[in-house]
Amino acid sequence: MEEKAIGVVAGYFAKIGVAAIRITDGELKIGDRIRIKGHSTDLEETIESMQAEHKNIDVATKGMDVGLKVKDRVREHDVVYILT
């Protein structure tokens, strides 16, 4: 699978298992497969739900900050890749 950097982790909320992602390039949709990679992070996820401004959304575009439910801890500045 090919990876394309699409964003960066801006924060992580451990109690609810949500990563705050800043989209820096392209767009992210429900059902897309992503990889989050950093110094001590390397996980793959399929996006099942996404929120912006506390509202559910289906598509996130460049410049948006979104919340994604993740199965494991991620760290600020980890890079988010879309798998194609």
Secondary structure, DSSP 8 states (H G I E B T S, - for coil): --EEEEEEEEEEETTTTEEEEEE-SSEEETT-EEEEE-SS-EEEEE---EEETTEE-SEEETT-EEEEE-SS---TT-EEEEE-
